[in-house]
Amino acid sequence: MPDTIAGLPLHPLVVHAAVVLVPLTSIGAVLMALWPRFSRRFGVLVVIVAGAALVSTVVAKQSGEALARQVGVTEQHMELGGRMPLVAAALAVLTVVFWLFDRGIPGNRRRPWWLVVLAVILVVVALGAIYLTILTGHSGAEAVWVGRLRG
C-alpha cells in the first residue's frame, strides 16, 4: 500500500473516511436494533457501510503506522488507533449477523428474545465505536495541532 497519494500522506486522507463511516454505521446499527422496519428496509445498506468502515479503519491504521515512523506520534493515539479496526470489525460482524437473522422475521411477528439480546449488544458496541472514534480522532488532532496554532 502506498504511503502517499499525489505527494500527500495517505493517513490524513483516509482517516476522514473512518471518522465518517464508523459513526454512520453505528447510527444505522442502533436504528436497526430499535426499529425493525428500518432494519428490514435499510439493513443491507448499513451492512455495506459497515464493510467500508472496517476497510477504512484498517487502511488508516496501516497508513498511520507508516506516517508515525516518519514524523512520530503520541503513544495514546497509536494505542487508540490500534483498537479502531478491532472495534470496527466487531461492529461489522454484529451488524451482519443481526441483519441476517432479522431480515427473515415477518413484519407481523416479534423478534425472538435472543435477537433482542443481540440488538442490545449491537447498540452497546455501536455506542462504544462512536466513543472510540471521537477519542482517537481527538488524540490525533492534538498530536498534529497542539502548539502550532496561535492564540
C-alpha positions as CSV (number, residue, x, y, z in Angstrom):
1,M,0.0,0.0,0.0
2,P,1.4,3.4,-0.9
3,D,2.2,5.8,2.0
4,T,1.3,8.9,-0.1
5,I,-1.2,9.9,-2.8
6,A,-0.2,12.8,-5.0
7,G,2.6,13.7,-2.6
8,L,0.3,13.9,0.4
9,P,0.4,11.4,3.3
10,L,-2.3,8.8,2.9
11,H,-3.2,8.7,6.6
12,P,-4.9,12.1,7.0
13,L,-6.8,11.5,3.8
14,V,-8.2,8.0,4.7
15,V,-8.9,9.0,8.3
16,H,-11.7,11.2,7.2
17,A,-13.5,8.1,5.7
18,A,-13.2,6.2,9.0
19,V,-14.3,9.3,11.0
20,V,-17.5,9.4,8.9
21,L,-18.2,5.8,8.2
22,V,-17.8,4.3,11.7
23,P,-20.3,6.7,13.3
24,L,-22.6,6.4,10.3
25,T,-22.5,2.6,10.7
26,S,-23.1,2.9,14.4
27,I,-26.2,5.2,13.9
28,G,-27.5,2.7,11.3
29,A,-26.9,-0.2,13.6
30,V,-28.8,1.5,16.5
31,L,-31.7,2.3,14.2
32,M,-31.7,-1.4,13.0
33,A,-31.8,-2.6,16.6
34,L,-34.5,-0.2,17.8
35,W,-36.7,-0.1,14.6
36,P,-37.4,-3.4,12.9
37,R,-38.9,-1.8,9.8
38,F,-35.7,0.2,9.3
39,S,-33.6,-2.9,9.7
40,R,-35.6,-4.8,7.0
41,R,-35.6,-1.9,4.6
42,F,-32.1,-0.4,5.0
43,G,-30.2,-3.2,6.7
44,V,-28.3,-4.1,3.6
45,L,-27.1,-0.5,3.2
46,V,-25.9,-0.4,6.8
47,V,-24.0,-3.7,6.2
48,I,-22.3,-2.3,3.2
49,V,-21.3,0.9,5.1
50,A,-20.0,-1.3,7.9
51,G,-17.7,-3.1,5.5
52,A,-16.4,0.2,4.1
53,A,-15.9,1.4,7.7
54,L,-13.9,-1.6,8.6
55,V,-11.7,-1.3,5.5
56,S,-11.2,2.4,6.2
57,T,-10.0,1.8,9.7
58,V,-7.6,-0.9,8.6
59,V,-6.1,1.4,6.0
60,A,-6.0,4.3,8.5
61,K,-4.1,2.1,11.0
62,Q,-1.6,0.9,8.5
63,S,-1.0,4.3,6.9
64,G,-0.8,5.8,10.4
65,E,1.9,3.4,11.4
66,A,3.9,4.4,8.2
67,L,3.4,8.1,8.9
68,A,4.4,7.7,12.6
69,R,7.7,6.2,11.5
70,Q,8.4,9.4,9.6
71,V,7.0,12.2,11.9
72,G,6.3,10.5,15.2
73,V,3.0,10.4,17.1
74,T,1.8,10.2,20.7
75,E,1.6,6.8,22.3
76,Q,-2.1,7.5,23.2
77,H,-3.0,8.0,19.5
78,M,-1.1,4.9,18.5
79,E,-2.9,2.8,21.1
80,L,-6.4,4.2,20.3
81,G,-5.8,3.9,16.6
82,G,-4.7,0.3,17.0
83,R,-8.1,-0.5,18.6
84,M,-10.2,1.0,15.9
85,P,-10.0,-1.8,13.4
86,L,-10.9,-4.3,16.1
87,V,-14.0,-2.3,17.2
88,A,-15.0,-1.7,13.6
89,A,-14.7,-5.4,12.9
90,A,-16.9,-6.2,15.9
91,L,-19.4,-3.7,14.8
92,A,-19.4,-5.0,11.2
93,V,-19.8,-8.7,12.3
94,L,-22.5,-7.9,14.7
95,T,-24.4,-5.8,12.2
96,V,-24.2,-8.5,9.5
97,V,-25.3,-11.3,11.9
98,F,-28.1,-9.2,13.3
99,W,-29.3,-8.2,9.8
100,L,-29.1,-11.8,8.5
101,F,-31.4,-13.1,11.3
102,D,-33.7,-10.0,11.5
103,R,-34.5,-9.8,7.8
104,G,-36.2,-13.2,7.8
105,I,-38.7,-12.2,10.5
106,P,-42.1,-11.2,9.0
107,G,-43.3,-7.7,9.9
108,N,-46.2,-9.1,11.9
109,R,-44.1,-11.1,14.3
110,R,-41.9,-10.0,17.2
111,R,-38.2,-10.6,17.4
112,P,-37.2,-13.7,19.5
113,W,-35.6,-13.0,22.9
114,W,-32.1,-13.9,21.7
115,L,-32.3,-11.4,18.8
116,V,-33.4,-8.7,21.3
117,V,-30.3,-9.6,23.4
118,L,-28.2,-9.4,20.2
119,A,-29.8,-6.0,19.5
120,V,-28.7,-4.7,22.9
121,I,-25.2,-5.9,22.4
122,L,-25.2,-4.3,18.9
123,V,-26.3,-0.9,20.5
124,V,-23.6,-1.1,23.2
125,V,-20.8,-1.9,20.6
126,A,-22.1,0.9,18.3
127,L,-22.0,3.5,21.0
128,G,-18.6,2.3,22.0
129,A,-17.4,2.6,18.4
130,I,-18.6,6.2,18.3
131,Y,-16.8,7.0,21.6
132,L,-13.6,5.4,20.5
133,T,-13.8,7.2,17.1
134,I,-14.1,10.5,19.0
135,L,-11.2,9.7,21.3
136,T,-8.9,8.5,18.5
137,G,-9.7,11.5,16.3
138,H,-9.2,14.0,19.1
139,S,-5.9,12.5,20.2
140,G,-4.7,12.6,16.5
141,A,-5.8,16.2,16.1
142,E,-4.0,17.1,19.3
143,A,-0.8,15.4,18.1
144,V,-0.9,17.5,14.9
145,W,-2.2,20.8,16.1
146,V,-1.3,21.5,19.8
147,G,1.4,24.1,19.9
148,R,1.1,25.0,16.2
149,L,-1.8,27.4,16.4
150,R,-1.5,30.9,17.7
151,G,-3.9,32.2,20.4
